[in-house]
């Protein structure tokens, strides 16, 4: 008999799902940690090998900067432009 015809029967408990989720979380953390260490190592090597000074011509003048500073500034400005264009495109979709 089922729970509808026999109200005294307790419902079946849901199957346990905590153990597989915990394993994936631990594996995900391990992968994240390994990637973080690898990216950090690459960035440190990038800074160490790009210490020479370069002349950057800006609209308002000329500046001498370490190459790594010029490259990081260009990357940040590029990321900001992409983010602003993305926000603008999302607003147009509404």
N, CA, C and O atoms as a DFTB+ gen file, in Angstrom:
376 C
 N C O
     1  1       0.833      -1.179       0.000
     2  2       0.000       0.000       0.000
     3  2       0.878       1.243       0.000
     4  3       2.000       1.218       0.505
     5  1       0.380       2.300      -0.552
     6  2       1.180       3.517      -0.616
     7  2       0.719       4.509       0.455
     8  3      -0.220       4.227       1.199
     9  1       1.378       5.671       0.534
    10  2       1.113       6.663       1.573
    11  2      -0.258       7.304       1.409
    12  3      -0.803       7.827       2.382
    13  1      -0.830       7.280       0.215
    14  2      -2.137       7.899      -0.010
    15  2      -3.235       7.060       0.637
    16  3      -4.138       7.613       1.265
    17  1      -3.175       5.739       0.495
    18  2      -4.209       4.872       1.058
    19  2      -3.935       4.533       2.510
    20  3      -4.864       4.196       3.244
    21  1      -2.686       4.613       2.944
    22  2      -2.341       4.292       4.326
    23  2      -1.581       5.481       4.913
    24  3      -0.359       5.542       4.783
    25  1      -2.279       6.440       5.564
    26  2      -1.622       7.650       6.067
    27  2      -0.612       7.386       7.171
    28  3       0.175       8.280       7.480
    29  1      -0.591       6.231       7.770
    30  2       0.364       5.947       8.840
    31  2       1.750       5.605       8.330
    32  3       2.679       5.518       9.132
    33  1       1.934       5.404       7.018
    34  2       3.228       5.047       6.453
    35  2       4.056       6.313       6.231
    36  3       3.609       7.230       5.541
    37  1       5.256       6.370       6.810
    38  2       6.099       7.568       6.585
    39  2       6.627       7.582       5.155
    40  3       6.850       6.523       4.569
    41  1       6.829       8.776       4.585
    42  2       7.355       8.853       3.214
    43  2       8.804       8.387       3.164
    44  3       9.530       8.437       4.157
    45  1       9.200       7.937       1.988
    46  2      10.584       7.489       1.801
    47  2      11.528       8.676       1.941
    48  3      11.242       9.750       1.413
    49  1      12.660       8.502       2.651
    50  2      13.628       9.604       2.775
    51  2      14.327       9.835       1.439
    52  3      14.481       8.901       0.651
    53  1      14.752      11.076       1.178
    54  2      15.464      11.338      -0.084
    55  2      16.818      10.644      -0.078
    56  3      17.405      10.448       0.986
    57  1      17.323      10.269      -1.252
    58  2      18.629       9.598      -1.302
    59  2      19.739      10.549      -0.872
    60  3      19.660      11.751      -1.127
    61  1      20.772      10.021      -0.223
    62  2      21.884      10.885       0.215
    63  2      22.659      11.407      -0.994
    64  3      22.960      10.660      -1.926
    65  1      22.975      12.695      -0.963
    66  2      23.720      13.293      -2.076
    67  2      24.918      14.103      -1.596
    68  3      25.597      14.714      -2.422
    69  1      25.202      14.134      -0.317
    70  2      26.263      14.990       0.222
    71  2      27.659      14.490      -0.154
    72  3      28.543      15.301      -0.433
    73  1      27.873      13.189      -0.166
    74  2      29.221      12.663      -0.384
    75  2      29.775      12.996      -1.777
    76  3      30.902      13.485      -1.855
    77  1      29.048      12.760      -2.883
    78  2      29.619      13.120      -4.188
    79  2      29.847      14.617      -4.338
    80  3      30.820      15.033      -4.968
    81  1      28.962      15.433      -3.766
    82  2      29.132      16.883      -3.840
    83  2      30.414      17.312      -3.120
    84  3      31.131      18.188      -3.604
    85  1      30.697      16.716      -1.999
    86  2      31.898      17.058      -1.234
    87  2      33.150      16.698      -2.028
    88  3      34.126      17.447      -2.013
    89  1      33.133      15.562      -2.720
    90  2      34.302      15.163      -3.510
    91  2      34.558      16.140      -4.652
    92  3      35.703      16.516      -4.902
    93  1      33.499      16.553      -5.343
    94  2      33.665      17.503      -6.430
    95  2      34.162      18.840      -5.911
    96  3      34.975      19.493      -6.565
    97  1      33.690      19.254      -4.753
    98  2      34.111      20.522      -4.176
    99  2      35.604      20.478      -3.838
   100  3      36.324      21.443      -4.092
   101  1      36.062      19.381      -3.276
   102  2      37.481      19.246      -2.937
   103  2      38.327      19.220      -4.207
   104  3      39.390      19.840      -4.258
   105  1      37.861      18.507      -5.227
   106  2      38.601      18.467      -6.494
   107  2      38.619      19.849      -7.136
   108  3      39.638      20.267      -7.685
   109  1      37.499      20.556      -7.067
   110  2      37.438      21.906      -7.615
   111  2      38.382      22.850      -6.907
   112  3      39.034      23.683      -7.538
   113  1      38.454      22.719      -5.601
   114  2      39.383      23.568      -4.829
   115  2      40.824      23.253      -5.184
   116  3      41.652      24.157      -5.297
   117  1      41.123      21.987      -5.358
   118  2      42.493      21.598      -5.710
   119  2      42.870      22.163      -7.080
   120  3      43.962      22.705      -7.255
   121  1      41.969      22.036      -8.038
   122  2      42.239      22.569      -9.379
   123  2      42.391      24.085      -9.329
   124  3      43.279      24.645      -9.972
   125  1      41.527      24.747      -8.566
   126  2      41.620      26.206      -8.430
   127  2      42.945      26.621      -7.815
   128  3      43.564      27.586      -8.262
   129  1      43.380      25.904      -6.800
   130  2      44.648      26.225      -6.143
   131  2      45.819      26.024      -7.095
   132  3      46.723      26.857      -7.150
   133  1      45.809      24.940      -7.834
   134  2      46.891      24.673      -8.786
   135  2      46.931      25.754      -9.867
   136  3      48.004      26.241     -10.224
   137  1      45.749      26.130     -10.389
   138  2      45.707      27.186     -11.400
   139  2      46.173      28.523     -10.840
   140  3      46.880      29.268     -11.518
   141  1      45.783      28.831      -9.612
   142  2      46.214      30.082      -8.980
   143  2      47.727      30.121      -8.832
   144  3      48.349      31.143      -9.119
   145  1      48.323      29.031      -8.390
   146  2      49.778      28.978      -8.233
   147  2      50.465      29.100      -9.595
   148  3      51.473      29.797      -9.715
   149  1      49.935      28.433     -10.618
   150  2      50.536      28.493     -11.950
   151  2      50.455      29.903     -12.530
   152  3      51.437      30.405     -13.077
   153  1      49.296      30.542     -12.415
   154  2      49.142      31.895     -12.939
   155  2      50.041      32.863     -12.177
   156  3      50.644      33.752     -12.780
   157  1      50.138      32.702     -10.867
   158  2      51.011      33.564     -10.065
   159  2      52.464      33.400     -10.495
   160  3      53.188      34.387     -10.621
   161  1      52.894      32.169     -10.720
   162  2      54.273      31.927     -11.156
   163  2      54.544      32.572     -12.513
   164  3      55.599      33.173     -12.716
   165  1      53.595      32.449     -13.442
   166  2      53.756      33.056     -14.759
   167  2      53.829      34.569     -14.637
   168  3      54.655      35.201     -15.296
   169  1      52.974      35.163     -13.802
   170  2      53.003      36.616     -13.621
   171  2      54.310      37.093     -12.998
   172  3      54.845      38.127     -13.398
   173  1      54.824      36.352     -12.028
   174  2      56.101      36.730     -11.411
   175  2      57.218      36.661     -12.447
   176  3      58.058      37.559     -12.510
   177  1      57.234      35.608     -13.257
   178  2      58.246      35.506     -14.314
   179  2      58.088      36.629     -15.329
   180  3      59.082      37.167     -15.817
   181  1      56.860      36.985     -15.648
   182  2      56.585      38.077     -16.571
   183  2      57.173      39.385     -16.053
   184  3      57.786      40.137     -16.810
   185  1      56.987      39.651     -14.777
   186  2      57.518      40.882     -14.176
   187  2      59.046      40.849     -14.150
   188  3      59.692      41.853     -14.450
   189  1      59.620      39.714     -13.797
   190  2      61.077      39.604     -13.696
   191  2      61.748      39.802     -15.059
   192  3      62.799      40.438     -15.140
   193  1      61.153      39.265     -16.127
   194  2      61.782      39.343     -17.442
   195  2      61.433      40.609     -18.219
   196  3      61.976      40.820     -19.304
   197  1      60.549      41.455     -17.703
   198  2      60.163      42.672     -18.413
   199  2      60.451      43.916     -17.578
   200  3      59.568      44.744     -17.357
   201  1      61.671      44.035     -17.125
   202  2      62.033      45.163     -16.271
   203  2      62.629      46.332     -17.049
   204  3      62.808      47.412     -16.487
   205  1      62.940      46.140     -18.327
   206  2      63.537      47.243     -19.089
   207  2      62.553      48.402     -19.203
   208  3      61.337      48.217     -19.159
   209  1      63.102      49.585     -19.348
   210  2      62.295      50.791     -19.428
   211  2      61.960      51.098     -20.877
   212  3      62.790      50.932     -21.771
   213  1      60.719      51.552     -21.097
   214  2      60.285      51.912     -22.448
   215  2      59.708      53.323     -22.423
   216  3      59.218      53.795     -21.397
   217  1      59.778      53.977     -23.562
   218  2      59.215      55.322     -23.692
   219  2      57.799      55.199     -24.250
   220  3      57.583      54.632     -25.321
   221  1      56.838      55.744     -23.496
   222  2      55.433      55.680     -23.898
   223  2      54.986      57.090     -24.243
   224  3      55.093      58.007     -23.429
   225  1      54.485      57.251     -25.458
   226  2      54.011      58.549     -25.913
   227  2      52.508      58.632     -25.669
   228  3      51.728      57.895     -26.272
   229  1      52.115      59.532     -24.786
   230  2      50.715      59.741     -24.448
   231  2      50.223      61.029     -25.084
   232  3      51.013      61.786     -25.649
   233  1      48.940      61.280     -24.996
   234  2      48.364      62.487     -25.581
   235  2      48.962      63.730     -24.921
   236  3      49.219      64.727     -25.594
   237  1      49.181      63.672     -23.617
   238  2      49.639      64.843     -22.873
   239  2      51.140      64.872     -22.637
   240  3      51.626      65.777     -21.958
   241  1      51.887      63.926     -23.167
   242  2      53.334      63.943     -22.991
   243  2      53.962      62.590     -23.233
   244  3      53.317      61.654     -23.705
   245  1      55.241      62.510     -22.897
   246  2      56.010      61.277     -23.053
   247  2      56.505      60.853     -21.680
   248  3      56.973      61.679     -20.897
   249  1      56.398      59.546     -21.389
   250  2      56.816      59.020     -20.088
   251  2      57.706      57.814     -20.293
   252  3      57.507      57.042     -21.231
   253  1      58.685      57.646     -19.424
   254  2      59.509      56.444     -19.407
   255  2      58.992      55.545     -18.287
   256  3      58.968      55.944     -17.122
   257  1      58.579      54.329     -18.647
   258  2      58.001      53.372     -17.695
   259  2      58.657      52.009     -17.862
   260  3      59.168      51.693     -18.936
   261  1      58.645      51.196     -16.801
   262  2      59.030      49.792     -16.996
   263  2      58.028      49.125     -17.952
   264  3      56.836      49.430     -17.917
   265  1      58.503      48.240     -18.778
   266  2      57.659      47.587     -19.773
   267  2      56.462      46.895     -19.136
   268  3      55.359      46.950     -19.680
   269  1      56.658      46.252     -18.005
   270  2      55.571      45.529     -17.357
   271  2      54.441      46.484     -16.952
   272  3      53.268      46.124     -17.051
   273  1      54.778      47.682     -16.502
   274  2      53.752      48.655     -16.115
   275  2      52.948      49.085     -17.343
   276  3      51.723      49.193     -17.281
   277  1      53.634      49.326     -18.446
   278  2      52.947      49.726     -19.672
   279  2      52.030      48.611     -20.175
   280  3      50.910      48.885     -20.608
   281  1      52.485      47.372     -20.125
   282  2      51.665      46.255     -20.586
   283  2      50.459      46.018     -19.686
   284  3      49.357      45.775     -20.177
   285  1      50.659      46.088     -18.374
   286  2      49.540      45.895     -17.441
   287  2      48.530      47.027     -17.597
   288  3      47.325      46.778     -17.574
   289  1      48.993      48.259     -17.754
   290  2      48.081      49.387     -17.945
   291  2      47.270      49.206     -19.230
   292  3      46.070      49.478     -19.244
   293  1      47.906      48.755     -20.294
   294  2      47.192      48.520     -21.545
   295  2      46.157      47.403     -21.385
   296  3      45.050      47.505     -21.914
   297  1      46.507      46.351     -20.667
   298  2      45.575      45.245     -20.442
   299  2      44.376      45.688     -19.604
   300  3      43.239      45.316     -19.896
   301  1      44.630      46.480     -18.565
   302  2      43.538      46.969     -17.706
   303  2      42.619      47.890     -18.502
   304  3      41.397      47.774     -18.409
   305  1      43.189      48.793     -19.275
   306  2      42.360      49.680     -20.098
   307  2      41.540      48.886     -21.120
   308  3      40.372      49.199     -21.348
   309  1      42.124      47.890     -21.719
   310  2      41.392      47.038     -22.653
   311  2      40.256      46.299     -21.973
   312  3      39.161      46.195     -22.526
   313  1      40.506      45.784     -20.776
   314  2      39.458      45.103     -20.018
   315  2      38.320      46.031     -19.645
   316  3      37.154      45.641     -19.695
   317  1      38.655      47.267     -19.270
   318  2      37.611      48.243     -18.942
   319  2      36.757      48.582     -20.160
   320  3      35.537      48.707     -20.055
   321  1      37.396      48.729     -21.303
   322  2      36.646      49.029     -22.526
   323  2      35.699      47.882     -22.861
   324  3      34.541      48.119     -23.205
   325  1      36.174      46.647     -22.764
   326  2      35.327      45.482     -23.037
   327  2      34.165      45.420     -22.049
   328  3      33.035      45.140     -22.448
   329  1      34.426      45.677     -20.761
   330  2      33.366      45.644     -19.751
   331  2      32.311      46.710     -20.027
   332  3      31.115      46.443     -19.919
   333  1      32.748      47.908     -20.379
   334  2      31.794      48.981     -20.674
   335  2      30.954      48.657     -21.909
   336  3      29.748      48.905     -21.920
   337  1      31.573      48.113     -22.932
   338  2      30.820      47.728     -24.127
   339  2      29.837      46.597     -23.824
   340  3      28.743      46.553     -24.388
   341  1      30.223      45.696     -22.945
   342  2      29.343      44.597     -22.557
   343  2      28.120      45.123     -21.810
   344  3      26.999      44.682     -22.063
   345  1      28.334      46.064     -20.889
   346  2      27.221      46.657     -20.143
   347  2      26.296      47.399     -21.098
   348  3      25.073      47.314     -20.981
   349  1      26.872      48.114     -22.027
   350  2      26.069      48.864     -23.002
   351  2      25.225      47.921     -23.862
   352  3      24.060      48.205     -24.137
   353  1      25.812      46.803     -24.283
   354  2      25.075      45.838     -25.101
   355  2      23.937      45.204     -24.311
   356  3      22.865      44.963     -24.867
   357  1      24.148      44.933     -23.036
   358  2      23.081      44.356     -22.203
   359  2      21.921      45.326     -22.029
   360  3      20.759      44.920     -22.029
   361  1      22.237      46.596     -21.883
   362  2      21.176      47.587     -21.730
   363  2      20.356      47.720     -23.005
   364  3      19.152      47.967     -22.942
   365  1      20.984      47.561     -24.146
   366  2      20.263      47.658     -25.429
   367  2      19.312      46.483     -25.617
   368  3      18.270      46.628     -26.256
   369  1      19.662      45.311     -25.063
   370  2      18.829      44.128     -25.198
   371  2      17.519      44.260     -24.435
   372  3      16.538      43.603     -24.785
   373  1      17.482      45.075     -23.425
   374  2      16.268      45.223     -22.603
   375  2      15.267      45.988     -23.314
   376  3      14.178      46.219     -22.788
